[in-house]
Amino acid sequence: MQECLYSASSGDSVLFIEDGVYGATSAFKERLRDDLSYFVLQNDAAARGLSACLLTGQCQPVDYSGFVELTEQADSVCSWF
Amino acid sequence: MKSCNEMNYSIAIYGGPYSDQASLSALHFARALLKREHRIQRVFFYHDGVYNSSALVTPPQDEINVPTQWQTLASEHGIELVVCIAAAVRRGLLDEKEAKRYSKSSYNLAEGYTLSGLGQLIDASINCDKLITFGA
């Protein structure tokens, strides 16, 4: 997550998936740059017991269709794992 | 919601079927792609992702069989399932040709999967509109 946020350019979108959804919790709120857009895969967050109240309001929940939509809009897609 | 522009996607999977979420995430993503009327040209299995191509995967009956799900999706939508040959052979995933080459008594690459080189991943990154990687 740290490397991703370090490498991202202003205006980029960041999607948290799988165990990465923990990055969307309020615990990491301070680390989120405010020049990026954040999304979290709802299915993965729910599977880990992260209800909406545990996620930071900066992250917009999306489903797999929303995941696809984000890749449609992006010029390039980079996975961090 | 339908997308306005149909695009050509490829997917790379680096994780095994039951040890990482990668393959399952990729399956859900692939289905969402097809629902939005995109085309999936190729799924490339690399690193431990090659375990997705074993014909011998036998999960309990109440669990999904990930390799079979990929086979079904691929045959229904004309998707290439390409497995990195170097990653596969060293992990004991062989097709008939490789089994013969290394004098092995059997082979286990599932139907619908093809062993090929890393060039296929590079080709996907160059020739497809998007290459999405599911890492592990």
Backbone of each chain as ProteinMPNN parsed JSONL, in Angstrom:
{"seq_chain_A": "MQECLYSASSGDSVLFIEDGVYGATSAFKERLRDDLSYFVLQNDAAARGLSACLLTGQCQPVDYSGFVELTEQADSVCSWF", "coords_chain_A": {"N_chain_A": [[0.837, -1.203, 0.0], [1.932, 1.186, 0.832], [3.975, 1.568, -1.088], [2.421, 1.709, -3.378], [0.918, 4.053, -2.933], [2.963, 5.824, -2.882], [3.897, 5.719, -5.484], [1.762, 6.515, -7.051], [0.167, 8.84, -9.291], [-1.04, 12.197, -9.118], [-4.536, 12.381, -9.13], [-4.979, 9.778, -9.845], [-6.731, 6.595, -9.529], [-7.285, 4.419, -6.805], [-7.821, 1.1, -5.984], [-8.843, -0.992, -3.416], [-8.421, -4.396, -2.872], [-9.033, -7.89, -1.955], [-6.878, -8.903, 0.734], [-5.989, -6.367, 0.843], [-8.064, -4.688, 1.429], [-8.032, -3.943, 4.056], [-6.572, -1.677, 4.098], [-8.389, 0.236, 3.61], [-9.627, 0.794, 5.904], [-10.468, 2.807, 8.786], [-8.22, 2.933, 10.325], [-6.042, 3.375, 8.705], [-6.421, 5.822, 7.68], [-4.997, 8.244, 7.889], [-2.876, 7.865, 6.196], [-3.747, 8.078, 3.606], [-3.43, 9.817, 0.644], [-4.672, 13.028, -0.34], [-5.032, 13.646, -2.993], [-5.841, 11.6, -4.565], [-8.241, 9.162, -5.82], [-10.253, 6.885, -4.014], [-11.252, 3.468, -3.801], [-13.082, 0.595, -2.703], [-13.34, -2.917, -2.788], [-16.355, -4.21, -2.27], [-17.262, -6.855, -1.794], [-14.957, -8.182, -0.861], [-14.355, -6.707, 1.414], [-16.627, -7.148, 2.987], [-16.395, -9.898, 3.323], [-14.384, -9.99, 5.124], [-15.426, -9.015, 7.363], [-15.615, -6.289, 7.458], [-17.575, -3.81, 7.897], [-19.475, -1.017, 6.587], [-19.19, 1.039, 8.484], [-16.687, 0.691, 9.525], [-14.98, 1.341, 7.568], [-13.074, 3.922, 5.973], [-14.569, 7.021, 5.115], [-13.559, 8.086, 2.828], [-13.217, 6.136, 0.955], [-14.856, 4.709, -1.704], [-17.34, 2.273, -1.925], [-17.327, -0.506, -4.195], [-18.677, -2.955, -6.516], [-17.896, -6.028, -8.368], [-18.522, -5.271, -10.949], [-18.15, -2.558, -10.816], [-15.431, -2.567, -10.379], [-14.54, -3.487, -12.875], [-15.395, -1.301, -14.363], [-13.704, 0.713, -13.395], [-11.28, -0.168, -14.473], [-11.851, 0.173, -17.12], [-11.884, 2.899, -17.365], [-9.31, 3.667, -16.755], [-6.088, 4.518, -18.089], [-3.861, 2.922, -17.807], [-3.308, -0.026, -15.846], [-2.17, -1.001, -12.717], [-1.113, -3.595, -10.641], [-0.668, -4.13, -7.175], [1.013, -6.225, -5.066]], "CA_chain_A": [[0.0, 0.0, 0.0], [2.82, 2.335, 0.929], [4.628, 1.727, -2.399], [1.377, 2.113, -4.323], [0.587, 5.463, -2.699], [4.175, 6.579, -3.215], [4.056, 5.736, -6.944], [0.586, 7.036, -7.746], [0.199, 10.239, -9.72], [-2.208, 12.961, -8.725], [-5.715, 12.101, -9.952], [-5.133, 8.33, -10.041], [-7.681, 5.87, -8.688], [-6.725, 3.27, -6.087], [-8.868, 0.162, -5.562], [-8.389, -1.988, -2.446], [-9.089, -5.702, -2.998], [-8.498, -8.998, -1.141], [-6.444, -8.425, 2.06], [-5.737, -4.932, 0.709], [-9.209, -3.895, 1.909], [-7.716, -3.391, 5.379], [-6.05, -0.336, 3.851], [-9.524, 1.157, 3.496], [-10.218, 1.001, 7.229], [-10.148, 4.101, 9.401], [-6.885, 2.844, 10.921], [-5.038, 3.863, 7.749], [-6.973, 7.074, 7.147], [-3.966, 9.293, 7.831], [-1.908, 7.59, 5.12], [-4.329, 8.297, 2.279], [-3.2, 11.148, 0.048], [-5.99, 13.556, -0.721], [-5.139, 13.948, -4.429], [-6.19, 10.359, -5.267], [-9.597, 8.663, -5.539], [-10.131, 5.561, -3.413], [-12.386, 2.555, -3.92], [-12.845, -0.671, -2.004], [-14.198, -3.986, -3.303], [-17.314, -4.479, -1.201], [-17.306, -8.295, -1.507], [-13.786, -8.556, -0.065], [-14.477, -6.047, 2.713], [-17.679, -7.858, 3.725], [-15.873, -11.229, 3.659], [-13.46, -9.823, 6.253], [-16.182, -8.421, 8.467], [-15.443, -4.831, 7.486], [-18.816, -3.145, 7.513], [-19.277, 0.362, 6.116], [-18.789, 1.951, 9.561], [-15.262, 0.503, 9.824], [-14.203, 1.841, 6.426], [-13.018, 5.379, 5.936], [-15.525, 7.605, 4.183], [-12.874, 8.482, 1.586], [-13.245, 4.998, 0.026], [-16.183, 4.427, -2.244], [-17.484, 0.835, -2.153], [-17.725, -0.927, -5.544], [-18.763, -4.399, -6.723], [-16.993, -6.419, -9.453], [-18.844, -4.473, -12.134], [-17.463, -1.283, -10.581], [-14.005, -2.889, -10.58], [-14.357, -3.478, -14.332], [-15.586, 0.075, -14.81], [-12.474, 1.457, -13.08], [-10.24, -0.549, -15.441], [-12.224, 0.772, -18.417], [-11.574, 4.336, -17.353], [-7.877, 3.902, -16.552], [-5.211, 4.315, -19.247], [-3.093, 1.723, -17.481], [-3.693, -0.6, -14.561], [-1.024, -1.63, -12.068], [-1.498, -4.343, -9.435], [0.342, -4.145, -6.114], [0.775, -7.404, -4.224]], "C_chain_A": [[0.876, 1.258, 0.0], [3.481, 2.636, -0.43], [3.644, 2.237, -3.435], [1.102, 3.609, -4.176], [1.779, 6.369, -3.024], [4.29, 6.773, -4.732], [2.912, 6.415, -7.68], [0.763, 8.507, -8.136], [-1.104, 10.91, -9.31], [-3.381, 12.673, -9.673], [-5.949, 10.619, -10.2], [-6.217, 7.759, -9.123], [-6.975, 4.688, -8.051], [-7.885, 2.396, -5.633], [-8.261, -0.851, -4.601], [-9.159, -3.284, -2.646], [-8.393, -6.724, -2.091], [-8.055, -8.46, 0.224], [-6.129, -6.929, 2.039], [-6.868, -4.067, 1.245], [-8.96, -3.324, 3.306], [-7.156, -1.971, 5.257], [-7.15, 0.716, 3.77], [-10.184, 1.407, 4.85], [-9.743, 2.337, 7.811], [-8.739, 4.121, 9.984], [-5.812, 3.44, 10.005], [-5.416, 5.213, 7.127], [-5.896, 8.145, 6.921], [-3.007, 9.117, 6.653], [-2.437, 7.925, 3.732], [-4.07, 9.725, 1.806], [-4.532, 11.72, -0.411], [-6.085, 13.953, -2.192], [-5.445, 12.687, -5.253], [-7.643, 10.003, -4.953], [-9.471, 7.231, -5.028], [-11.428, 4.77, -3.534], [-12.048, 1.275, -3.16], [-13.841, -1.704, -2.534], [-15.06, -4.491, -2.146], [-17.318, -5.956, -0.788], [-16.167, -8.701, -0.573], [-13.837, -7.927, 1.326], [-15.49, -6.797, 3.575], [-17.174, -9.229, 4.183], [-14.937, -11.173, 4.861], [-14.125, -9.101, 7.42], [-16.033, -6.915, 8.565], [-16.72, -4.164, 6.978], [-18.513, -1.68, 7.197], [-18.745, 1.278, 7.223], [-17.308, 1.808, 9.931], [-14.362, 1.061, 8.722], [-14.193, 3.366, 6.441], [-13.947, 5.915, 4.841], [-14.909, 8.03, 2.856], [-12.964, 7.394, 0.517], [-14.67, 4.693, -0.404], [-16.307, 2.928, -2.489], [-17.924, 0.537, -3.586], [-17.892, -2.448, -5.572], [-17.85, -4.757, -7.903], [-17.259, -5.645, -10.742], [-18.167, -3.104, -12.034], [-15.961, -1.415, -10.756], [-13.69, -2.822, -12.077], [-14.414, -2.045, -14.863], [-14.32, 0.923, -14.569], [-11.356, 1.113, -14.067], [-10.543, 0.011, -16.821], [-11.738, 2.218, -18.497], [-10.081, 4.618, -17.301], [-7.091, 3.671, -17.84], [-4.35, 3.076, -19.026], [-3.464, 1.28, -16.064], [-2.475, -1.306, -13.972], [-1.497, -2.333, -10.796], [-0.348, -4.339, -8.445], [0.055, -5.318, -5.199], [2.068, -7.893, -3.605]], "O_chain_A": [[0.617, 2.232, -0.706], [3.543, 3.786, -0.864], [3.978, 3.084, -4.263], [1.057, 4.342, -5.165], [1.61, 7.531, -3.393], [4.713, 7.826, -5.209], [3.082, 6.846, -8.82], [1.4, 9.294, -7.435], [-2.139, 10.257, -9.175], [-3.217, 12.722, -10.892], [-7.002, 10.237, -10.71], [-6.57, 8.344, -8.099], [-6.156, 4.03, -8.693], [-8.817, 2.872, -4.985], [-7.27, -1.502, -4.932], [-10.389, -3.295, -2.6], [-7.323, -6.466, -1.54], [-8.765, -7.649, 0.821], [-6.016, -6.299, 3.091], [-6.686, -2.875, 1.491], [-9.592, -2.345, 3.702], [-7.252, -1.17, 6.186], [-6.891, 1.917, 3.85], [-11.172, 2.136, 4.943], [-8.744, 2.906, 7.371], [-8.133, 5.183, 10.123], [-4.796, 3.949, 10.48], [-4.792, 5.668, 6.168], [-5.89, 8.846, 5.91], [-2.405, 10.079, 6.174], [-1.661, 8.044, 2.784], [-4.436, 10.699, 2.465], [-5.421, 10.976, -0.825], [-7.088, 14.531, -2.612], [-5.326, 12.696, -6.478], [-8.208, 10.468, -3.963], [-8.673, 6.451, -5.548], [-12.529, 5.303, -3.395], [-10.88, 0.922, -2.999], [-15.024, -1.412, -2.707], [-14.575, -5.101, -1.193], [-17.37, -6.279, 0.399], [-16.367, -9.458, 0.377], [-13.412, -8.542, 2.304], [-15.241, -7.052, 4.754], [-17.483, -9.672, 5.29], [-14.72, -12.18, 5.536], [-13.456, -8.638, 8.343], [-16.287, -6.325, 9.615], [-16.906, -3.984, 5.775], [-17.433, -1.176, 7.502], [-17.952, 2.181, 6.956], [-16.738, 2.692, 10.571], [-13.157, 1.233, 8.907], [-15.155, 4.012, 6.856], [-14.078, 5.314, 3.775], [-15.617, 8.301, 1.886], [-12.811, 7.671, -0.673], [-15.557, 4.455, 0.415], [-15.472, 2.354, -3.187], [-18.782, 1.228, -4.133], [-17.313, -3.15, -4.743], [-17.112, -3.902, -8.392], [-16.345, -5.394, -11.528], [-17.677, -2.563, -13.026], [-15.297, -0.489, -11.223], [-12.718, -2.194, -12.496], [-13.602, -1.636, -15.692], [-13.922, 1.728, -15.411], [-10.577, 1.983, -14.456], [-9.633, 0.293, -17.601], [-11.258, 2.687, -19.528], [-9.627, 5.674, -17.744], [-7.386, 2.745, -18.595], [-4.138, 2.282, -19.943], [-3.869, 2.078, -15.219], [-1.829, -2.109, -14.644], [-2.194, -1.739, -9.973], [0.809, -4.521, -8.825], [-1.026, -5.401, -4.616], [2.064, -8.876, -2.865]]}, "seq_chain_B": "MKSCNEMNYSIAIYGGPYSDQASLSALHFARALLKREHRIQRVFFYHDGVYNSSALVTPPQDEINVPTQWQTLASEHGIELVVCIAAAVRRGLLDEKEAKRYSKSSYNLAEGYTLSGLGQLIDASINCDKLITFGA", "coords_chain_B": {"N_chain_B": [[-25.225, -2.557, -15.966], [-24.29, -1.612, -19.201], [-21.145, -1.374, -20.932], [-19.745, 1.335, -22.808], [-17.738, 1.055, -24.668], [-16.505, -1.768, -26.128], [-13.884, -3.766, -24.979], [-10.661, -5.412, -25.307], [-9.487, -7.725, -23.15], [-6.842, -9.178, -21.135], [-5.873, -11.527, -18.616], [-3.723, -12.026, -15.852], [-2.647, -14.524, -13.634], [-1.226, -15.179, -10.541], [-1.433, -16.801, -8.351], [-2.073, -19.903, -6.587], [-4.932, -22.211, -6.734], [-6.244, -22.797, -4.203], [-4.733, -21.699, -2.244], [-4.366, -19.019, -2.424], [-6.235, -15.973, -2.944], [-6.239, -15.055, -5.476], [-6.952, -16.47, -7.959], [-9.681, -16.924, -7.659], [-10.655, -14.32, -7.305], [-9.998, -13.365, -9.818], [-11.671, -14.938, -11.382], [-14.235, -13.995, -10.665], [-13.909, -11.384, -11.532], [-13.504, -11.811, -14.265], [-16.003, -12.815, -15.031], [-17.545, -10.562, -14.548], [-16.45, -8.875, -16.438], [-17.278, -10.09, -18.847], [-19.996, -9.822, -18.576], [-20.227, -7.131, -18.928], [-19.837, -7.026, -21.551], [-17.249, -7.166, -22.608], [-14.292, -8.538, -24.211], [-12.401, -11.416, -23.475], [-9.234, -12.256, -24.109], [-7.053, -13.849, -23.286], [-6.043, -15.894, -20.523], [-3.405, -15.894, -18.388], [-1.368, -18.088, -16.645], [0.873, -17.976, -14.039], [3.854, -18.357, -12.005], [2.887, -19.748, -8.854], [0.37, -19.852, -9.802], [0.122, -21.664, -11.821], [-0.825, -24.017, -10.767], [-3.505, -23.968, -11.057], [-4.074, -25.292, -13.35], [-4.129, -28.009, -13.115], [-5.317, -31.238, -13.825], [-5.927, -32.927, -11.856], [-6.939, -31.754, -9.624], [-8.959, -31.983, -6.846], [-11.321, -30.953, -5.093], [-13.351, -30.963, -2.013], [-16.796, -32.028, -2.35], [-18.608, -29.981, -1.814], [-17.296, -27.681, -2.347], [-16.099, -25.186, -4.681], [-14.72, -26.136, -7.818], [-11.999, -24.766, -8.914], [-10.183, -24.923, -11.22], [-11.891, -26.252, -13.044], [-13.932, -24.396, -13.301], [-12.632, -22.365, -14.694], [-12.089, -23.746, -17.058], [-14.68, -24.175, -18.077], [-15.618, -21.534, -18.4], [-13.759, -20.647, -20.26], [-14.21, -22.307, -22.494], [-16.788, -21.615, -23.146], [-16.544, -18.972, -23.902], [-14.461, -18.647, -25.654], [-11.816, -18.265, -24.645], [-8.3, -18.137, -24.262], [-6.421, -20.351, -22.308], [-3.476, -20.063, -20.948], [-0.514, -21.493, -19.792], [2.443, -20.875, -18.039], [5.24, -22.438, -19.217], [7.778, -22.968, -18.082], [7.382, -22.372, -15.373], [5.438, -24.256, -14.849], [6.419, -26.88, -15.443], [8.507, -27.241, -13.612], [7.019, -27.397, -11.312], [5.735, -29.738, -11.506], [3.649, -29.923, -13.349], [2.627, -31.168, -16.232], [2.212, -31.577, -19.76], [1.292, -33.963, -22.315], [3.375, -33.968, -24.168], [5.579, -32.812, -22.8], [5.839, -34.651, -20.752], [6.718, -36.842, -22.146], [9.135, -35.827, -23.133], [10.629, -35.525, -20.769], [10.686, -38.095, -19.875], [8.559, -39.025, -18.181], [6.024, -40.896, -16.453], [3.389, -40.142, -16.547], [0.972, -37.518, -17.261], [-0.586, -34.353, -16.426], [-1.865, -32.004, -17.145], [-4.744, -30.108, -17.398], [-7.58, -30.394, -19.637], [-8.004, -28.006, -22.207], [-6.193, -26.194, -21.292], [-3.031, -24.708, -22.171], [0.436, -25.257, -22.415], [2.898, -22.808, -22.564], [5.255, -20.222, -23.54], [6.678, -17.411, -21.674], [6.495, -15.332, -23.367], [3.916, -15.163, -24.239], [2.62, -13.795, -22.265], [3.81, -11.317, -22.421], [3.026, -10.687, -24.992], [0.281, -10.434, -24.568], [0.266, -8.172, -22.962], [1.074, -6.278, -24.757], [-0.648, -6.442, -26.998], [-3.302, -6.493, -26.086], [-6.068, -4.46, -24.932], [-6.188, -4.102, -22.194], [-4.334, -5.453, -19.497], [-4.841, -7.302, -16.725], [-3.576, -7.974, -13.591], [-3.66, -10.529, -11.172], [-2.262, -10.914, -8.295], [-0.145, -12.775, -5.958]], "CA_chain_B": [[-24.967, -1.451, -16.893], [-23.376, -2.001, -20.28], [-20.083, -0.405, -21.192], [-19.944, 1.95, -24.112], [-16.727, 0.561, -25.593], [-16.055, -3.129, -25.878], [-12.421, -3.817, -24.987], [-10.021, -6.717, -25.306], [-8.743, -7.874, -21.902], [-6.199, -10.418, -20.729], [-5.742, -11.607, -17.157], [-2.598, -12.836, -15.376], [-2.915, -15.054, -12.29], [0.032, -15.622, -9.924], [-1.686, -17.575, -7.136], [-2.696, -21.225, -6.702], [-6.386, -22.191, -6.601], [-6.797, -22.831, -2.848], [-3.811, -21.077, -1.292], [-4.493, -17.567, -2.547], [-7.54, -15.539, -3.468], [-6.031, -14.517, -6.828], [-7.691, -17.133, -9.03], [-11.105, -16.714, -7.423], [-10.912, -12.905, -7.627], [-9.917, -13.25, -11.276], [-12.888, -15.553, -11.942], [-15.328, -13.029, -10.475], [-13.618, -10.245, -12.397], [-13.716, -12.253, -15.65], [-17.459, -12.884, -15.26], [-18.031, -9.175, -14.607], [-15.996, -8.354, -17.743], [-18.134, -10.643, -19.899], [-21.318, -9.233, -18.365], [-20.169, -5.781, -19.506], [-19.633, -7.25, -22.993], [-15.856, -7.107, -23.051], [-13.754, -9.807, -24.677], [-11.192, -11.853, -22.772], [-8.446, -13.015, -25.073], [-6.159, -14.858, -22.702], [-5.715, -15.913, -19.092], [-2.042, -16.431, -18.294], [-1.091, -18.608, -15.308], [2.311, -17.823, -13.806], [4.263, -18.711, -10.632], [2.025, -20.804, -8.317], [-0.879, -19.838, -10.565], [0.088, -22.822, -12.723], [-1.571, -25.112, -10.137], [-4.886, -23.89, -11.542], [-4.24, -26.058, -14.589], [-4.013, -29.445, -12.861], [-6.517, -32.042, -14.053], [-6.118, -33.795, -10.682], [-7.492, -30.985, -8.509], [-10.171, -32.662, -6.39], [-11.798, -30.365, -3.839], [-14.575, -31.582, -1.496], [-17.915, -31.803, -3.282], [-19.347, -28.742, -1.554], [-16.461, -26.518, -2.684], [-16.012, -25.044, -6.138], [-13.501, -26.613, -8.468], [-11.535, -23.566, -9.629], [-9.726, -25.236, -12.588], [-13.036, -26.585, -13.89], [-14.65, -23.144, -13.581], [-11.893, -21.687, -15.771], [-12.296, -24.516, -18.294], [-16.036, -23.907, -18.568], [-15.675, -20.139, -18.856], [-12.922, -20.53, -21.463], [-14.818, -22.957, -23.663], [-18.01, -20.875, -23.514], [-16.279, -17.622, -24.408], [-13.296, -18.648, -26.528], [-10.668, -17.661, -23.957], [-7.105, -19.0, -24.215], [-5.855, -20.574, -20.974], [-2.067, -20.315, -21.223], [0.236, -21.769, -18.569], [3.88, -20.7, -18.26], [5.823, -23.777, -19.291], [8.907, -23.102, -17.146], [6.814, -22.417, -14.028], [4.613, -25.46, -14.722], [7.187, -28.128, -15.464], [9.247, -27.405, -12.346], [6.067, -27.693, -10.232], [5.112, -31.034, -11.76], [2.48, -29.842, -14.22], [3.137, -31.51, -17.55], [1.301, -32.106, -20.779], [1.787, -35.236, -22.853], [4.653, -33.736, -24.852], [6.639, -32.602, -21.799], [6.013, -35.918, -20.031], [7.556, -37.668, -23.021], [10.461, -35.219, -23.189], [11.345, -35.782, -19.512], [10.507, -39.517, -19.546], [7.671, -39.214, -17.036], [5.039, -41.935, -16.767], [2.044, -39.595, -16.737], [0.876, -36.058, -17.35], [-1.749, -33.924, -15.65], [-2.401, -30.697, -17.55], [-6.17, -30.255, -17.69], [-8.014, -30.083, -20.996], [-8.323, -26.588, -22.413], [-5.019, -25.393, -20.924], [-1.88, -24.908, -23.052], [1.741, -24.824, -21.903], [3.601, -21.953, -23.529], [6.301, -19.392, -22.942], [6.388, -16.114, -21.069], [6.204, -14.426, -24.475], [2.456, -15.027, -24.349], [2.216, -12.752, -21.31], [4.289, -10.063, -23.024], [2.139, -10.449, -26.133], [-1.0, -9.941, -24.032], [0.434, -6.804, -22.462], [1.242, -5.38, -25.909], [-1.738, -6.472, -27.967], [-4.64, -6.328, -25.509], [-6.316, -3.113, -24.413], [-5.866, -4.104, -20.762], [-3.862, -6.683, -18.859], [-5.083, -7.149, -15.287], [-2.822, -8.999, -12.856], [-4.103, -10.915, -9.834], [-1.032, -11.402, -7.697], [-0.202, -13.536, -4.716]], "C_chain_B": [[-23.974, -1.894, -17.966], [-22.3, -0.938, -20.472], [-20.27, 0.141, -22.597], [-18.944, 1.407, -25.135], [-16.262, -0.834, -25.22], [-14.53, -3.167, -25.971], [-11.92, -5.251, -24.903], [-9.116, -6.829, -24.074], [-7.93, -9.163, -21.897], [-5.981, -10.342, -19.226], [-4.518, -12.453, -16.829], [-2.884, -13.246, -13.937], [-1.632, -15.657, -11.717], [-0.173, -16.539, -8.731], [-2.385, -18.895, -7.397], [-4.17, -21.185, -6.329], [-6.911, -22.171, -5.166], [-5.867, -22.209, -1.804], [-3.914, -19.562, -1.319], [-5.862, -17.218, -3.124], [-7.463, -15.183, -4.951], [-6.94, -15.136, -7.899], [-9.199, -16.905, -8.901], [-11.498, -15.259, -7.727], [-10.959, -12.723, -9.131], [-11.157, -13.833, -11.947], [-14.076, -14.579, -11.841], [-15.158, -11.839, -11.418], [-13.907, -10.601, -13.859], [-15.207, -12.295, -15.975], [-18.05, -11.481, -15.377], [-17.639, -8.533, -15.94], [-16.957, -8.787, -18.843], [-19.545, -10.058, -19.805], [-21.357, -7.829, -18.967], [-19.736, -5.819, -20.976], [-18.222, -6.966, -23.477], [-15.435, -8.498, -23.516], [-12.548, -10.148, -23.816], [-10.406, -12.724, -23.746], [-7.699, -14.164, -24.403], [-6.114, -14.741, -21.18], [-4.363, -16.59, -19.0], [-1.757, -16.833, -16.851], [0.417, -18.661, -15.098], [2.608, -18.109, -12.337], [3.357, -19.847, -10.118], [0.658, -20.844, -9.006], [-1.003, -21.039, -11.496], [-0.703, -23.98, -12.123], [-3.046, -25.09, -10.529], [-5.132, -24.81, -12.737], [-4.164, -27.565, -14.37], [-5.352, -30.155, -13.054], [-6.859, -32.859, -12.809], [-6.665, -33.05, -9.468], [-8.843, -31.591, -8.109], [-10.64, -32.093, -5.053], [-13.001, -31.148, -3.305], [-15.779, -31.169, -2.346], [-18.676, -30.501, -3.045], [-18.492, -27.488, -1.797], [-16.34, -26.404, -4.198], [-14.662, -25.559, -6.64], [-13.005, -25.487, -9.38], [-11.043, -23.889, -11.051], [-10.882, -25.534, -13.544], [-13.823, -25.33, -14.272], [-13.965, -22.371, -14.708], [-12.11, -22.392, -17.103], [-13.649, -24.18, -18.914], [-16.125, -22.505, -19.162], [-14.924, -19.983, -20.182], [-13.6, -21.145, -22.682], [-16.074, -22.21, -24.103], [-17.708, -19.548, -24.211], [-15.009, -17.524, -25.25], [-12.082, -17.956, -25.924], [-9.5, -18.644, -23.979], [-6.649, -19.128, -22.763], [-4.399, -20.992, -21.171], [-1.287, -20.43, -19.912], [1.73, -21.63, -18.868], [4.584, -22.052, -18.158], [6.944, -23.977, -18.264], [8.4, -23.204, -15.707], [6.077, -23.732, -13.799], [5.46, -26.723, -14.569], [7.942, -28.324, -14.144], [8.318, -27.675, -11.164], [5.318, -28.997, -10.483], [3.818, -30.966, -12.528], [2.948, -30.011, -15.657], [2.013, -31.884, -18.497], [1.965, -33.357, -21.371], [3.187, -35.093, -23.446], [5.811, -33.591, -23.857], [6.905, -33.879, -21.006], [6.928, -36.836, -20.832], [8.988, -37.16, -23.006], [11.283, -35.544, -21.94], [11.162, -37.217, -19.005], [9.679, -39.725, -18.271], [6.541, -40.161, -17.442], [3.633, -41.378, -16.983], [2.091, -38.074, -16.888], [-0.452, -35.628, -16.748], [-2.293, -32.557, -16.04], [-3.857, -30.889, -17.983], [-6.488, -29.83, -19.123], [-8.351, -28.596, -21.101], [-7.175, -25.666, -22.049], [-3.866, -25.713, -21.869], [-0.611, -24.45, -22.348], [2.408, -23.968, -22.963], [4.569, -21.04, -22.788], [5.793, -18.07, -22.393], [6.062, -15.062, -22.141], [4.716, -14.166, -24.638], [1.915, -13.956, -23.389], [2.615, -11.375, -21.857], [3.375, -9.673, -24.189], [0.799, -9.869, -25.661], [-0.878, -8.488, -23.577], [0.569, -5.808, -23.61], [-0.04, -5.292, -26.726], [-3.151, -6.343, -27.4], [-4.803, -4.894, -25.02], [-5.912, -3.03, -22.948], [-5.334, -5.475, -20.356], [-4.019, -6.471, -17.357], [-4.418, -8.308, -14.552], [-3.441, -9.251, -11.488], [-2.948, -11.631, -9.157], [-1.25, -12.204, -6.436], [1.106, -13.341, -3.957]], "O_chain_B": [[-22.938, -2.483, -17.658], [-22.52, 0.244, -20.207], [-20.87, -0.501, -23.459], [-19.256, 1.307, -26.322], [-15.703, -1.057, -24.146], [-13.952, -2.659, -26.931], [-12.635, -6.166, -24.493], [-8.112, -6.126, -23.964], [-8.284, -10.128, -22.574], [-5.914, -9.262, -18.64], [-4.295, -13.488, -17.459], [-3.309, -12.429, -13.12], [-1.024, -16.536, -12.329], [0.801, -17.014, -8.148], [-3.195, -19.003, -8.317], [-4.62, -20.239, -5.683], [-7.957, -21.566, -4.929], [-6.184, -22.197, -0.615], [-3.582, -18.897, -0.338], [-6.545, -18.058, -3.708], [-8.491, -15.028, -5.61], [-7.608, -14.422, -8.647], [-9.899, -16.718, -9.896], [-12.54, -15.003, -8.33], [-11.826, -12.03, -9.662], [-11.64, -13.303, -12.948], [-14.814, -14.375, -12.805], [-16.117, -11.353, -12.017], [-14.479, -9.801, -14.599], [-15.63, -11.869, -17.05], [-18.939, -11.236, -16.193], [-18.398, -7.745, -16.504], [-17.395, -7.978, -19.661], [-20.203, -9.828, -20.82], [-22.397, -7.389, -19.458], [-19.333, -4.812, -21.558], [-18.022, -6.572, -24.626], [-16.114, -9.493, -23.259], [-11.761, -9.268, -23.466], [-10.862, -13.794, -24.151], [-7.71, -15.298, -24.884], [-6.142, -13.644, -20.624], [-4.186, -17.714, -19.47], [-1.888, -16.017, -15.939], [1.145, -19.295, -15.862], [1.695, -18.1, -11.511], [3.087, -20.799, -10.851], [-0.115, -21.78, -8.801], [-2.106, -21.393, -11.912], [-1.201, -24.835, -12.856], [-3.754, -26.082, -10.352], [-6.281, -25.074, -13.09], [-4.136, -28.326, -15.338], [-6.38, -29.733, -12.523], [-7.951, -33.42, -12.714], [-6.837, -33.642, -8.402], [-9.752, -31.698, -8.932], [-10.387, -32.681, -4.002], [-13.613, -31.916, -4.048], [-15.782, -30.11, -2.974], [-19.313, -29.976, -3.958], [-18.915, -26.373, -1.49], [-16.461, -27.397, -4.914], [-13.629, -25.433, -5.982], [-13.527, -25.285, -10.476], [-11.437, -23.208, -11.998], [-10.86, -25.124, -14.704], [-14.314, -25.203, -15.394], [-14.63, -21.795, -15.569], [-12.292, -21.751, -18.138], [-13.752, -23.932, -20.115], [-16.633, -22.309, -20.267], [-15.377, -19.293, -21.095], [-13.569, -20.574, -23.772], [-16.392, -22.173, -25.292], [-18.509, -19.059, -25.008], [-14.537, -16.421, -25.527], [-11.405, -17.169, -26.586], [-9.683, -19.838, -23.744], [-6.506, -18.122, -22.067], [-4.12, -22.139, -21.52], [-1.391, -19.57, -19.038], [2.225, -22.202, -19.838], [4.521, -22.72, -17.126], [7.041, -25.039, -17.649], [8.903, -24.002, -14.917], [6.085, -24.266, -12.689], [5.232, -27.529, -13.667], [8.008, -29.437, -13.622], [8.776, -28.135, -10.118], [4.377, -29.325, -9.76], [2.968, -31.846, -12.39], [3.579, -29.122, -16.229], [0.993, -32.438, -18.086], [3.061, -33.744, -20.967], [4.056, -35.947, -23.266], [6.881, -34.17, -24.046], [8.043, -34.162, -20.631], [7.794, -37.514, -20.279], [9.935, -37.937, -22.884], [12.482, -35.807, -22.031], [11.451, -37.513, -17.846], [10.056, -40.505, -17.396], [6.151, -40.224, -18.608], [2.776, -42.064, -17.541], [3.124, -37.442, -16.667], [-1.35, -36.453, -16.578], [-3.119, -32.005, -15.314], [-4.157, -31.731, -18.83], [-5.778, -29.029, -19.732], [-8.919, -28.013, -20.177], [-7.164, -24.498, -22.438], [-3.73, -26.85, -22.321], [-0.584, -23.374, -21.75], [2.476, -24.357, -24.129], [4.68, -21.089, -21.563], [4.649, -17.671, -22.615], [5.437, -14.041, -21.856], [4.3, -13.106, -25.105], [0.904, -13.307, -23.658], [1.858, -10.408, -21.765], [3.003, -8.511, -24.354], [0.258, -8.944, -26.266], [-1.786, -7.682, -23.776], [0.224, -4.636, -23.463], [-0.469, -4.202, -27.104], [-4.098, -6.108, -28.151], [-3.826, -4.204, -24.731], [-5.362, -2.022, -22.504], [-5.819, -6.511, -20.811], [-3.406, -5.571, -16.784], [-4.668, -9.475, -14.854], [-3.713, -8.315, -10.736], [-2.691, -12.807, -9.417], [-2.361, -12.306, -5.915], [1.279, -13.896, -2.872]]}, "name": "protein", "num_of_chains": 2, "seq": "MQECLYSASSGDSVLFIEDGVYGATSAFKERLRDDLSYFVLQNDAAARGLSACLLTGQCQPVDYSGFVELTEQADSVCSWFMKSCNEMNYSIAIYGGPYSDQASLSALHFARALLKREHRIQRVFFYHDGVYNSSALVTPPQDEINVPTQWQTLASEHGIELVVCIAAAVRRGLLDEKEAKRYSKSSYNLAEGYTLSGLGQLIDASINCDKLITFGA"}
